[in-house]
Amino acid sequence: MGCKFQDQGGIYIDDDALIGHNATLCTLNHVQDPARRASMEHAPIHIGKRVWLGANVTVLAGVTIGENAIVAAGAVVTKDVPANAIVGGVPAKVLKMIEPKAR
């Protein structure tokens, strides 16, 4: 509910991903060069299998979130997240690794 997906750069969401309310996925960014700042650059976002994005998460262009990762509510993800990681904060940092249990 209330999610915003800016998909011009491409958004790929694998199976069993959970996306909390008000999540924002941004695949566009302005160019840093002041003379070209009105121009846009785009890069895809990839959300891996069984990822859980908490409420109010922002994921920026070019980020891949690895399988089984959890992104804590309110986090701003500016860099790739490894598989099985729990990340949080602004910018998001690895807080803990998940040890998957055998089924």
C-alpha positions in Angstrom: 0.0 0.0 0.0 1.3 3.4 -0.9 4.4 2.2 -2.7 6.1 4.2 -5.4 8.0 2.4 -8.1 9.9 4.7 -10.5 10.7 2.0 -13.1 12.3 3.7 -16.1 15.6 1.9 -15.3 14.0 -1.5 -14.8 12.8 -3.2 -11.6 13.2 -7.0 -11.1 11.4 -8.6 -8.2 12.1 -12.3 -7.6 9.6 -14.8 -6.1 8.4 -14.6 -2.6 9.6 -11.0 -2.0 7.7 -9.0 0.6 7.5 -5.2 0.2 6.2 -3.1 3.1 3.9 -0.1 2.8 5.3 3.2 1.5 8.4 1.6 0.0 10.0 3.7 -2.8 12.1 2.1 -5.6 14.0 4.8 -7.5 15.7 3.8 -10.8 16.5 7.4 -11.9 19.0 9.9 -10.6 20.1 13.3 -11.7 23.6 13.7 -13.3 26.1 15.1 -10.8 27.8 17.5 -13.2 26.2 20.9 -12.5 26.2 21.8 -16.2 24.0 18.7 -17.0 22.1 18.4 -13.7 18.7 18.4 -15.4 19.7 15.2 -17.3 18.9 11.8 -15.8 20.8 8.6 -15.4 19.0 5.3 -14.9 20.0 1.9 -13.5 17.9 -1.2 -12.6 17.0 -2.4 -9.2 17.0 -6.2 -8.5 15.1 -7.6 -5.5 16.2 -11.2 -4.8 14.1 -14.2 -3.8 12.5 -14.1 -0.3 13.7 -10.5 0.4 11.7 -8.5 2.9 11.6 -4.8 2.5 10.2 -3.1 5.6 7.9 -0.1 5.7 9.1 3.2 4.3 12.3 1.7 2.7 13.9 3.6 -0.1 16.1 1.7 -2.7 18.2 3.7 -5.0 19.1 3.1 -8.7 21.5 0.3 -9.5 21.1 -1.6 -6.2 20.8 -5.4 -6.0 19.4 -6.9 -2.8 20.5 -10.5 -2.4 18.3 -13.5 -1.6 16.8 -13.8 1.9 17.9 -10.3 2.9 15.9 -8.1 5.2 15.9 -4.3 4.9 14.7 -2.6 8.1 11.9 -0.1 8.1 13.0 3.4 7.1 16.3 2.3 5.6 17.8 4.0 2.6 19.6 1.5 0.5 22.4 3.1 -1.6 24.6 0.0 -2.3 24.2 -3.7 -3.0 23.0 -5.8 -0.1 24.5 -9.3 0.3 22.4 -12.4 0.4 21.2 -13.3 4.0 22.0 -9.9 5.4 19.9 -7.7 7.6 20.5 -4.1 6.8 19.2 -0.8 8.3 19.9 2.9 8.7 20.6 5.9 6.5 22.5 4.9 4.5 21.8 1.2 5.1 24.6 -0.9 6.6 24.8 -4.6 7.4 23.6 -5.1 11.0 23.7 -8.9 11.1 23.8 -12.0 8.9 21.0 -14.6 8.8 21.9 -18.2 9.1 19.2 -20.1 7.2 17.9 -23.2 8.9 17.7 -26.4 7.0 14.2 -27.6 6.2 
